[in-house]
Amino acid sequence: MNSSFFLLTGFSGLEQQYHWISIPFSAIYAMVLLGNCMVLHVIRTEPSLHQPMFYFLAMLALTDLCMGLSTLHTVLGILWGFIKEISLDACIAQSYFIHGLSFMESSVLLTMAFDRYIAICHPLRNSSILTHDKSMTIGMAILCRSTLLIPPVIICLKFLNYCHPHILSHSCLHQDLLCLACSDIRFNSYYALMLVVCTLLLDALLILFSYVLILKSVLAIASQEERHKSFQTCISHICAVFVFYITIINLTMVHRFGKHLSPIVHVLMGNIYILFPPLMNPIIYSVKTQQIPSRMLRMFTLKIY
């Protein structure tokens, strides 16, 4: 094999069952693409949803859609037998998109927490604080933050010497590529740690702080019915936050402390990290946000009749 290519093993040892394994994975990818496209279509075509809360939801759906697309060709390609290896350049590009989109999702979830804080703690000023122009500015800031901080650590991957066996599982995560390198990886390790602290960890702390303020404001409401109503508006976002951060924590724990575990566990956790949030977010928001399922139902009813 050429030194600039990496062998993709997938679920090593289960090659004879790939045709069966491909069925649930194909279904999951179809649900990810269909669910997030449906959310984007509903928000775009329904005028009543043209407000900041749903703009941020559209950004979340677009991020999840791109995350699914970034790994679809390698994961399904391995299971269907179309792909057995990936070039270093393609691997680096995939790593950039996976980690960049992960940081983008964290930023969007933080912005949605800020939106919930404004809506509950300052309801009279909500429309004046989060205007359409400010929402666009926030969106551009999220895009810049997620795309401009990662290139230094990703570009360095191009110049590392990979002397260990060129074997990857299903996709190109930064930490997996570092494990194959024999060069000095201190810059990549320290810079990646700094990125995680300044993005994922900081965002998680700010989301937690925003909900402390929200909880304080809600508990000050005299009416129990109004309290319940205020909490209900946050349920979808809280579920999305838990889904996102739990998958990251699980993947980190497996990489850090699961060296003794079967390679299949590592592959499975990597796929959960990439696919579980994009799969669950459309379901969460469709169940908990009345406007989206009602608009979907109306759209399908019009097509039938």
Legacy VTK file of the C-alpha trace (Angstrom):
# vtk DataFile Version 3.0
C-alpha trace
ASCII
DATASET POLYDATA
POINTS 305 float
0.000 0.000 0.000
1.205 3.525 -0.797
2.607 5.333 2.277
0.157 8.208 1.718
-2.843 5.879 2.066
-4.509 4.373 5.126
-6.296 1.039 5.288
-9.884 1.273 6.600
-10.776 -1.862 8.552
-14.269 -1.008 9.828
-15.581 -3.651 12.240
-12.502 -5.874 12.145
-13.382 -9.559 12.442
-16.996 -9.078 11.343
-16.359 -8.778 7.613
-18.681 -11.708 6.850
-21.563 -9.871 8.518
-21.043 -6.523 6.737
-24.116 -6.991 4.550
-26.227 -7.275 7.716
-24.402 -4.490 9.586
-24.876 -2.189 6.593
-28.689 -2.352 6.939
-29.009 -0.462 10.269
-26.208 1.937 9.305
-27.898 2.714 5.980
-31.187 3.277 7.810
-29.494 5.597 10.333
-27.820 7.665 7.608
-31.131 7.881 5.726
-32.868 9.102 8.902
-30.090 11.632 9.575
-30.309 13.077 6.064
-34.106 12.976 5.817
-34.763 14.262 9.337
-32.413 17.246 9.152
-33.462 18.122 5.579
-37.087 18.056 6.728
-36.353 20.416 9.636
-34.515 22.814 7.296
-37.325 22.684 4.725
-40.039 23.354 7.322
-38.158 26.320 8.811
-37.469 27.760 5.344
-41.059 27.450 4.070
-43.025 28.328 7.215
-43.119 32.141 7.753
-44.147 31.783 11.416
-40.826 30.045 12.099
-38.725 32.920 10.759
-37.490 33.979 14.175
-34.119 33.658 15.977
-34.984 30.507 17.924
-35.685 28.592 14.707
-32.785 30.193 12.839
-30.484 28.633 15.435
-32.343 25.331 15.128
-31.776 25.488 11.360
-28.049 26.021 12.000
-28.064 22.955 14.262
-29.853 20.875 11.600
-27.421 22.046 8.893
-24.453 21.167 11.121
-25.885 17.707 11.795
-26.593 17.198 8.094
-22.993 18.056 7.184
-21.680 15.780 9.937
-23.584 12.872 8.437
-22.367 13.680 4.929
-18.739 13.970 6.070
-18.519 10.281 7.015
-21.207 8.682 4.841
-18.854 7.708 1.996
-16.290 5.980 4.235
-18.641 4.218 6.695
-21.067 2.894 4.080
-18.256 2.457 1.555
-16.504 0.027 3.916
-19.691 -1.893 4.706
-20.713 -2.107 1.039
-17.208 -3.086 -0.060
-16.572 -0.033 -2.239
-13.779 1.476 -0.129
-10.796 -0.222 1.478
-8.389 2.695 1.862
-8.280 6.479 2.067
-5.560 8.937 1.047
-3.814 11.114 3.619
-5.220 14.304 2.064
-8.784 12.958 2.106
-8.274 11.746 5.652
-7.050 15.174 6.798
-10.007 16.854 5.071
-12.442 14.496 6.787
-10.783 15.134 10.152
-11.168 18.883 9.605
-14.881 18.583 8.887
-15.630 16.164 11.731
-13.928 18.249 14.404
-14.942 21.603 12.916
-18.595 20.558 12.799
-18.338 19.263 16.362
-17.092 22.668 17.531
-19.826 24.323 15.466
-22.523 22.206 17.128
-21.183 23.161 20.539
-21.291 26.851 19.561
-24.858 26.550 18.243
-26.005 24.843 21.446
-24.435 27.664 23.466
-26.235 30.246 21.306
-29.518 28.398 21.783
-28.950 28.474 25.561
-28.443 32.248 25.320
-31.684 32.484 23.320
-33.566 30.545 26.022
-32.053 32.797 28.709
-33.206 35.954 26.922
-36.665 34.528 26.213
-37.290 33.496 29.839
-35.354 36.058 31.873
-35.983 39.104 29.629
-39.155 38.290 27.653
-40.080 41.920 26.991
-36.681 42.660 25.448
-36.353 39.383 23.519
-37.271 40.778 20.099
-35.057 43.837 20.515
-32.001 41.885 21.727
-32.103 39.013 19.231
-33.018 40.733 15.978
-32.660 39.107 12.559
-29.451 41.053 11.871
-27.938 40.056 15.217
-28.879 36.442 14.578
-27.003 36.584 11.251
-23.999 38.161 12.993
-24.010 35.420 15.624
-24.216 32.812 12.872
-21.189 34.282 11.092
-19.267 34.400 14.391
-20.041 30.708 14.983
-18.865 29.850 11.469
-15.606 31.781 11.876
-14.929 30.329 15.320
-15.480 26.776 14.118
-13.486 27.016 10.884
-10.563 29.333 11.659
-9.275 27.838 14.923
-8.767 24.284 13.651
-6.499 24.645 10.548
-3.158 24.920 12.442
-3.568 21.532 14.131
-5.076 19.889 11.036
-2.418 21.215 8.647
0.298 19.796 10.907
-1.099 16.308 10.276
0.151 16.620 6.693
3.772 16.909 7.817
3.874 14.138 10.432
5.783 10.930 9.777
3.398 7.979 10.017
5.662 4.983 10.682
3.152 2.803 12.528
0.871 0.516 10.474
-1.431 2.680 8.358
-4.648 1.231 9.741
-7.740 3.207 10.708
-11.199 1.978 11.593
-13.927 3.890 9.760
-13.143 7.594 9.792
-10.256 9.969 10.416
-10.336 11.389 13.918
-7.427 13.603 14.942
-6.468 11.459 17.939
-6.433 8.290 15.818
-4.004 9.839 13.321
-1.714 10.981 16.141
-1.506 7.396 17.385
0.025 6.391 14.034
2.664 9.146 13.997
6.296 8.799 15.048
7.048 12.533 14.793
6.939 15.034 17.642
3.206 15.502 18.267
3.426 17.885 21.227
2.101 20.861 19.264
-0.897 18.865 18.042
-1.585 17.489 21.514
-1.319 20.821 23.345
-3.154 22.816 20.677
-5.957 20.235 20.506
-6.265 20.330 24.303
-6.420 24.125 24.195
-9.159 23.950 21.549
-11.210 21.526 23.621
-10.868 23.702 26.742
-11.623 26.965 24.923
-14.563 25.610 22.927
-16.255 22.456 24.196
-15.477 22.886 27.903
-16.048 26.644 27.937
-19.327 26.263 26.030
-20.501 23.573 28.468
-19.750 25.826 31.459
-21.533 28.794 29.857
-24.562 26.623 29.034
-24.629 25.430 32.649
-24.346 29.029 33.893
-27.195 30.154 31.623
-29.448 27.432 33.027
-28.566 28.417 36.576
-29.823 31.922 35.734
-32.888 30.478 33.980
-33.677 28.256 36.969
-33.326 31.197 39.331
-35.681 33.271 37.178
-38.258 30.475 36.775
-38.376 29.679 40.491
-39.179 33.332 41.141
-42.412 33.008 39.113
-45.413 32.766 41.410
-47.669 30.726 39.130
-46.863 27.010 39.019
-48.438 26.759 35.566
-46.155 29.507 34.238
-43.137 27.780 35.774
-44.065 24.543 34.031
-44.575 26.367 30.744
-41.168 28.061 31.029
-39.416 24.769 31.788
-41.154 23.099 28.849
-39.586 25.562 26.405
-36.127 24.366 27.524
-36.659 20.596 27.425
-35.664 20.141 23.766
-32.472 22.132 24.170
-31.498 20.342 27.399
-31.971 16.966 25.683
-29.838 18.079 22.707
-27.084 19.279 25.062
-27.059 15.975 26.959
-26.987 13.925 23.738
-24.049 15.943 22.372
-21.860 16.093 25.471
-22.506 12.530 26.648
-21.294 11.149 23.299
-18.139 13.290 23.520
-17.458 12.197 27.110
-17.991 8.525 26.224
-15.625 8.735 23.236
-12.990 10.531 25.334
-13.218 7.933 28.111
-12.873 5.058 25.623
-9.831 6.672 23.963
-8.217 7.520 27.302
-8.977 4.476 29.435
-10.226 1.826 26.987
-6.961 0.616 25.465
-7.792 -2.920 26.631
-11.245 -2.905 25.028
-12.068 -4.654 21.764
-11.443 -2.569 18.606
-15.127 -3.047 17.814
-15.998 -0.988 20.913
-13.775 1.861 19.680
-15.374 1.745 16.227
-18.866 1.677 17.730
-18.171 4.623 20.050
-16.686 6.588 17.146
-19.820 6.008 15.100
-22.054 6.953 18.039
-20.092 10.194 18.469
-20.593 11.071 14.801
-24.138 9.805 14.192
-26.106 9.868 17.457
-26.582 13.667 17.817
-27.531 14.161 14.115
-29.988 11.272 14.442
-31.577 12.376 17.704
-31.798 16.165 17.316
-34.534 16.175 14.614
-36.506 13.656 16.678
-36.117 15.677 19.886
-37.200 18.953 18.298
-40.008 17.351 16.298
-41.461 15.814 19.466
-40.999 18.802 21.782
-41.556 21.743 19.399
-45.201 21.886 18.307
-44.686 24.102 15.255
-42.423 21.644 13.423
-44.575 18.461 13.511
-47.756 20.459 12.847
-46.153 22.071 9.777
-44.862 18.664 8.574
-48.345 17.161 8.965
-49.912 20.046 7.076
-47.311 19.740 4.310
-47.920 16.004 3.820
-51.695 16.487 3.983
-51.544 19.057 1.191
-49.421 16.694 -0.954
-51.883 13.816 -0.470
-54.974 15.858 -1.298
LINES 1 306
305 0 1 2 3 4 5 6 7 8 9 10 11 12 13 14 15 16 17 18 19 20 21 22 23 24 25 26 27 28 29 30 31 32 33 34 35 36 37 38 39 40 41 42 43 44 45 46 47 48 49 50 51 52 53 54 55 56 57 58 59 60 61 62 63 64 65 66 67 68 69 70 71 72 73 74 75 76 77 78 79 80 81 82 83 84 85 86 87 88 89 90 91 92 93 94 95 96 97 98 99 100 101 102 103 104 105 106 107 108 109 110 111 112 113 114 115 116 117 118 119 120 121 122 123 124 125 126 127 128 129 130 131 132 133 134 135 136 137 138 139 140 141 142 143 144 145 146 147 148 149 150 151 152 153 154 155 156 157 158 159 160 161 162 163 164 165 166 167 168 169 170 171 172 173 174 175 176 177 178 179 180 181 182 183 184 185 186 187 188 189 190 191 192 193 194 195 196 197 198 199 200 201 202 203 204 205 206 207 208 209 210 211 212 213 214 215 216 217 218 219 220 221 222 223 224 225 226 227 228 229 230 231 232 233 234 235 236 237 238 239 240 241 242 243 244 245 246 247 248 249 250 251 252 253 254 255 256 257 258 259 260 261 262 263 264 265 266 267 268 269 270 271 272 273 274 275 276 277 278 279 280 281 282 283 284 285 286 287 288 289 290 291 292 293 294 295 296 297 298 299 300 301 302 303 304
